[in-house]
Amino acid sequence: MPTPRMQLVLSENWTMTGGRADLPTVVRWAREAEDAGFDAVMISEHIVLGPDAGADGIMGNPRDYALPGNQDPSMPWPNSLILLAAIASVTERVGLAASAVIAPLRHPLLLARELGTLDLLSEGRLTVLPNVSWSRDEYDALGVPFTRRGRLLDEHLEIWAKLWGPSPVSHHSEHYSFQDVYFEPKAHRPSGPRLCFGGAGMHEAMVRRIVRYGHAFNPLGQVQPEEMQRLKEAMAAAGRDIAELEVIGGTRAVFPDDSSCADLAQALEPIPRQLAQGFTTFCIKPSQFTDDPRAVGAFCREVMRRVESMTA
């Protein structure tokens, strides 16, 4: 059985820091994850949140994952790319996953500049999951049309692909237009940072983006066999092998109540089954299993010990 890659989720861990955005501590956790043998760290983002963040009722256990409509709008969401840059400066090997970068909320030239610089700074360790997210309040606050978010993301991807190539670059489309711009320096990788796509449901736009641009796939929730088959067939039709994709799964914590941590052994149990299904990488969030910010290094070592033992 192949050895799984492990990815530490560094967003939404504020139960360990008294609800505060203690960013130096998050940077320390990333370094401890690298020392323990983790392959990557992940940070997600929001720019602002409004009332729709908690429209379906706030999660019972604050250690759980924040999902659309279940979170406190006052939850801290620091800038993910700046935080990953700080992590890059104190690590050497661990991958940097900029998860859920809400591309339509920026101009593609500005966001490409930020992503390319971070990829250069980390010497090619960056993976980006560009998405459209779900909060209409967030789009309204930034003056971006919510109903056009999918088309905006597609234009971002098209423009980024141009920018990683030779300068000057021109682009004229529905939402963005520029002529003969020089984009230097570019990213560390000649084709730009690795791109990951994911979210809820295997919809047509996601399949299209994975096939054309994707290096990794990170679904939200369980993927059905017929959905994976559809992706496999679409990849093959484009001359690509689905084995090229890093397929990212997760551990799903089960909380005994709303005030306790979950059991680590129980959360890791699905990994061998997911490996057999073709998943290669697994995410885990430390605050689901400990309330002690000083225990993350030991937690990471224990995760690696258990995972290596169960897949030996």
C-alpha positions in Angstrom: 0.0 0.0 0.0 1.4 3.4 -0.9 2.5 5.8 1.8 -0.1 8.6 2.0 0.9 12.3 1.9 -0.4 14.2 4.9 -1.5 17.9 4.9 -2.0 19.9 8.0 -5.0 22.3 7.9 -3.9 25.6 9.6 -7.1 27.5 9.1 -9.9 27.6 11.7 -7.8 26.5 14.6 -8.7 29.4 16.8 -10.1 27.2 19.6 -6.5 26.6 20.5 -5.7 30.3 20.8 -8.6 31.6 22.7 -10.4 32.8 19.5 -7.5 35.1 18.5 -5.7 35.1 15.2 -2.3 34.2 16.8 -0.3 34.1 13.5 3.2 33.6 14.9 1.8 30.4 16.6 0.4 29.3 13.2 3.8 29.8 11.6 5.3 27.7 14.4 2.8 24.9 13.8 3.8 24.8 10.1 7.5 24.4 11.0 6.6 21.6 13.5 4.5 19.9 10.8 7.5 19.9 8.5 9.8 18.5 11.2 7.3 15.7 11.9 7.2 14.6 8.2 4.1 16.3 7.0 4.1 16.9 3.2 2.1 20.2 3.1 0.2 22.8 5.1 -3.1 24.3 4.0 -4.6 27.7 4.6 -8.0 28.9 3.3 -9.4 32.3 3.1 -12.2 34.8 3.3 -11.8 38.5 2.8 -14.9 39.5 4.8 -18.0 37.7 6.0 -21.5 38.8 6.5 -24.7 37.5 8.1 -25.1 34.7 5.5 -22.0 33.0 7.0 -24.1 31.7 9.8 -27.5 31.6 8.1 -28.0 27.9 8.7 -27.0 28.0 12.3 -23.4 28.1 13.8 -21.6 24.8 14.1 -22.3 23.0 17.4 -18.6 22.2 18.2 -16.4 25.1 17.3 -13.5 22.7 16.5 -15.4 21.4 13.5 -14.8 22.6 9.9 -16.4 25.9 8.8 -18.8 25.2 6.0 -21.2 27.5 4.0 -23.8 28.9 6.4 -22.6 27.2 9.6 -19.9 29.7 10.9 -19.7 32.7 13.1 -19.1 35.7 10.9 -16.6 37.0 13.4 -14.3 34.0 12.9 -10.7 35.2 12.1 -9.6 34.9 8.5 -6.2 36.4 8.0 -4.7 36.9 4.6 -3.8 33.4 3.5 -1.0 34.3 1.0 0.8 36.6 3.4 0.6 33.9 6.1 1.9 31.3 3.6 4.8 33.7 2.7 5.8 33.8 6.4 5.6 30.0 6.6 7.8 29.7 3.4 10.5 31.8 5.1 10.9 29.4 8.0 10.4 26.1 6.2 12.4 24.3 3.5 10.5 21.3 2.2 6.8 21.4 3.2 4.3 22.2 0.5 2.2 25.4 0.7 -1.5 24.9 -0.2 -3.4 28.1 -0.7 -6.8 26.5 -0.5 -10.0 28.3 -1.5 -8.4 31.4 -3.0 -11.5 33.4 -4.1 -10.2 34.5 -7.4 -13.1 36.6 -8.6 -12.7 39.0 -5.7 -9.4 40.3 -7.2 -8.1 41.5 -10.5 -6.3 38.6 -12.3 -3.1 40.6 -12.8 -2.9 41.5 -9.1 -3.6 37.9 -8.0 -1.2 36.4 -10.5 1.5 38.8 -9.2 0.9 37.6 -5.6 0.8 33.9 -6.5 3.8 34.1 -8.7 5.8 35.9 -6.0 4.9 33.4 -3.4 5.8 30.5 -5.7 9.2 32.2 -6.3 9.7 32.8 -2.6 9.0 29.1 -1.8 11.0 27.8 -4.8 8.0 26.1 -6.3 6.2 24.7 -3.3 2.9 26.5 -3.9 -0.3 24.8 -4.8 -3.4 27.0 -5.4 -7.0 26.0 -5.2 -8.8 28.9 -7.0 -12.6 28.9 -6.5 -15.7 31.0 -6.5 -16.8 30.4 -2.9 -20.3 30.7 -1.7 -21.0 33.9 0.3 -23.1 36.5 -1.6 -22.5 38.9 1.3 -18.8 38.8 0.7 -19.2 39.5 -3.0 -21.7 42.4 -2.3 -19.2 44.0 0.1 -16.5 44.0 -2.5 -18.8 45.1 -5.3 -18.3 42.0 -7.4 -21.3 40.4 -9.2 -22.1 37.1 -7.4 -23.9 35.6 -10.4 -20.8 36.1 -12.7 -18.3 34.4 -10.3 -17.9 31.3 -12.5 -17.1 33.3 -15.6 -14.8 35.5 -13.7 -12.8 32.5 -12.4 -12.5 31.1 -16.0 -11.1 34.4 -17.2 -8.6 34.4 -14.3 -7.4 30.9 -15.3 -7.1 31.9 -19.0 -5.1 35.1 -18.1 -2.8 33.3 -15.7 -1.9 30.8 -18.3 -0.9 33.7 -20.6 1.1 35.5 -17.9 3.3 32.5 -17.2 4.4 32.6 -20.8 6.4 35.2 -22.7 5.8 38.9 -22.2 4.2 41.2 -23.4 0.7 39.8 -22.8 -2.6 41.0 -24.1 -6.1 40.0 -23.2 -9.6 41.2 -24.2 -12.7 39.6 -22.8 -16.0 40.3 -21.1 -14.6 41.4 -17.8 -10.9 42.1 -18.2 -9.0 43.9 -20.9 -5.3 44.9 -21.2 -2.8 45.3 -23.9 1.0 44.6 -24.1 1.7 44.3 -20.4 5.0 42.9 -19.2 4.7 40.5 -16.3 8.0 39.9 -14.7 9.2 38.0 -12.7 7.0 35.0 -13.4 6.6 32.0 -11.1 9.2 29.5 -10.1 7.6 26.8 -12.2 7.5 27.6 -16.0 3.8 26.8 -16.1 3.0 28.7 -12.9 2.0 27.3 -9.5 0.3 24.0 -9.3 -3.5 24.3 -9.5 -5.9 22.3 -7.5 -9.7 22.3 -8.0 -12.4 21.1 -5.6 -15.7 21.8 -3.9 -19.1 20.3 -3.6 -20.3 18.1 -6.4 -18.6 17.1 -9.7 -20.2 19.7 -11.8 -19.4 20.4 -15.4 -17.3 23.5 -14.8 -15.1 21.8 -12.2 -14.5 18.8 -14.6 -13.6 21.2 -17.4 -11.2 23.2 -15.2 -9.5 20.1 -13.8 -9.0 18.6 -17.2 -7.5 21.8 -18.7 -5.5 23.2 -15.8 -5.5 20.8 -12.8 -2.7 19.1 -11.0 -4.8 18.1 -8.0 -8.4 17.5 -7.0 -9.8 18.2 -3.6 -13.5 17.3 -3.3 -15.7 18.5 -0.5 -17.4 15.5 0.9 -17.5 11.9 -0.4 -17.0 11.4 -4.1 -19.2 8.8 -5.8 -17.5 6.1 -8.1 -19.6 7.3 -11.1 -18.3 10.9 -10.5 -14.7 9.7 -10.5 -15.4 7.7 -13.6 -16.7 10.8 -15.4 -13.6 12.7 -14.5 -11.4 9.8 -15.6 -13.2 9.7 -19.0 -12.9 13.5 -19.4 -9.2 13.4 -18.7 -8.7 10.5 -21.1 -10.6 12.4 -23.8 -8.2 15.3 -23.4 -5.2 13.0 -23.6 -4.5 13.0 -19.9 -4.3 10.2 -17.3 -6.2 10.6 -14.1 -3.2 9.1 -12.4 -1.5 12.4 -13.0 -3.8 14.1 -10.4 -3.0 14.3 -6.7 -6.4 13.3 -5.2 -6.9 14.8 -1.8 -9.1 13.2 0.8 -9.6 13.9 4.5 -10.1 12.7 8.0 -13.6 13.3 9.4 -13.6 13.9 13.1 -16.5 12.6 15.2 -17.1 14.7 18.3 -18.7 13.0 21.3 -20.3 16.3 22.2 -20.1 20.1 21.5 -17.3 20.7 24.0 -14.9 17.9 23.5 -12.2 16.9 21.0 -12.5 14.0 18.6 -10.7 10.7 18.8 -7.6 10.6 16.5 -7.6 6.8 15.8 -11.3 6.9 14.7 -10.6 9.8 12.4 -7.7 8.0 10.7 -9.5 4.8 10.1 -10.8 5.6 6.6 -7.4 6.3 5.1 -6.6 2.8 3.9 -10.0 2.5 2.2 -9.4 5.9 0.5 -5.9 4.9 -0.6 -7.4 1.9 -2.3 -9.8 4.3 -4.2 -7.0 6.3 -5.5 -6.7 9.1 -3.0 -3.1 10.1 -2.3 -3.1 13.0 0.2 -5.1 13.4 3.4 -6.0 16.6 5.4 -6.2 16.8 9.1 -7.0 19.8 11.4 -5.2 19.7 14.7 -7.8 21.7 16.8 -10.2 18.9 16.2 -8.0 16.6 18.4 -6.3 18.9 20.9 -7.0 22.2 22.7 -3.3 22.8 23.6 -1.4 25.0 21.1 1.8 23.6 22.5 0.9 20.1 21.6 0.7 20.5 17.8 4.2 19.2 17.2 3.6 16.1 19.2 0.2 15.7 17.5 1.8 15.8 14.1 4.4 13.2 15.1 1.6 10.9 16.4 -0.4 11.3 13.2 2.7 10.3 11.1 3.4 7.3 13.4 -0.1 6.0 13.2 -0.5 6.6 9.4 2.9 4.9 8.7 1.9 2.0 10.9 -1.6 1.4 9.4 -0.3 1.6 5.8 3.0 -0.4 6.2 
